[in-house]
Amino acid sequence: MKTPDFAQLGPPVLENRDLLFLFEHFPTPGVDAVKAAQMALERPNTIDSLLESDYVYEALHDQQVMWLEVSPRLFFNVLLRRSLPGRRNAVERHTLHYLANLLGLFARTERLYQVQAGDEQAFKYIVDLVQEAAQAGPERSFMVHSHIGNYALFLAGMFRPHLEHRHRHRRRPVSVEYYCKMGRSYYFTASRHWLAGKFGLSGVFGELSGRFDYYRDGIERMQAEYLTH
């Protein structure tokens, strides 16, 4: 089984335009952006430190830049760090890379509703995903369990006000807490699967299960502060 598109832990595989962006806006004058980008590829920790830097955030925060010059992966890597500040251990860094990649994937609406990239069937309700997992074989069930965690986190983080409004005023039975409970549960289940170990996701899924609210809050903060205009 090949590595799923969501199983990207980083450091991020940045596009050439991302690397050039990082160094074209470098605060020290006279930096050769092309040479610096090539050197950064050889030192992954350098990219991590750049993603935390003020100058990259300020360049991205320019309303004329935003989505024009960089990939979604770089964009979300920087904004997630602003929304979840602080010192990080290795698992937290991997989790941020994972989430930045996931948000970039889910920015394409069709991927949000697919368990795997290219699937013909779309799932818009978690109850249908749970049923799909119950009928699936071992490999497919891991993919569905992972997707339930990803889907629940994305919706609870990016669309909490909308979900709460539907629950309170339109009498929809599904609350934000429902998504949080499902996300925690299915990330935990996915973390115990042997494929999680194969793809290096055991630690990240365990982190997302145990600190689901922390990352959900960060995604919501990012949405409210940086993505709502």
Summary of the structure (lengths in Angstrom):
residues: 229
radius of gyration: 18.2
end to end distance: 41.3
largest distance: 59.9
contacts: 682
relative contact order: 0.12
helix: 67%
strand: 0%
